[in-house]
Amino acid sequence: MKQTDLTAYNKYIRKKWIVLLVMIGLLFASAIASLSAGSANLSVIDIVRTIFGGGNRQQNTIIWNVRMPRVATATVVGMALALSGCVMQNVLRNPLASASTLGVSQGASFGAAVAIVYFGAGIQVNAGGTASALTVTNPAMVTLCAFFGGIATTAVILGLARFRGSSPATMVLAGVAISSMFTGGTALVQYFCDDVMVATVVYWTFGSLGRAGWTEIAIIAALTFAAFVFFYYNRWNYNAMEGGTHTAKSLGVPVDRLIVLSMALCALISSVAVAFVGCISFIGLIASHIMRRFVGDDYRFLIPCSALCGGVLLLLSDIVSRMLLSPTVLPIGALTSFLGAPLFLYLIIKGGKRK
């Protein structure tokens, strides 16, 4: 390699490392901002002191029991959704691929609706004998059914792809069809139940970062980390896939197996995330598109940067949801959809102008 080429390559890599370090800094800054947001008016110094064991009883309760689980949930869920969207877009050769556009979220919603309506997981009876419409009384059952609903969507997609051949176009079309079917199924479940259950189903689909405890956070984090290791191990294969499946096969990439395994892992981590917190749209779709503006299609950097961006986006969305109409907490799923759609349209317009 010529000296000029080597210098240009080192500059190229250095720029991407800088972006990665900036994203790490943004994630920590967003986490601190989220910990300080709220009616308790904790300063950054109070938060740091409490994290290192120097806070008083009230500060420890607020940080470790209320805010820290929420921050950790936003971080790991944002990373899981962004990772799944980034890899799905690569293996399916479709920039619109994500858990929400391929039906994983819709399958999870259908599973949650079935649990709430038919397994009695969504009615709470208080002392006066009246039902509360906004309470999920058996979150374990709802989570389990939502998880199986999300996994079932991917299983059907992969089965159809196997039957017809592992074509990315086949998977995308199958995802659209299955998504529509589960959306219709959820509507039918709601149609044949009473108003209390309908309200509970709607409440669950709004999404909430306050549902997951430390056990659930650990499960999401462990699965997301395992998926990240697999994705990063195959970073060169994903780079080869950017040139097309025929090019990747000519370079020795096991394309069919890579597509199936990648889709299965993407579905696993996104289904678990959605099952614990409800439907959160657009994070998996826009995180990788944002980072492509800064690091390009080099998956050595796009994979970790997309994960970090997903965590940052969901943390910032959570701050907005808690502070915009404080003390009312807005539903995080509705907010990410409301904020994510204009941002995605902006990215599309900006990309079109560049072309």
Salt bridges, closest charged atoms under 4 A:
ASP46 OD1 - ARG49 NH1 3.08
ASP297 OD1 - ARG292 NE 2.80
ASP298 OD2 - ARG300 NH2 2.60
ASP318 OD1 - ARG70 NE 2.76
ASP318 OD2 - ARG322 NE 3.25
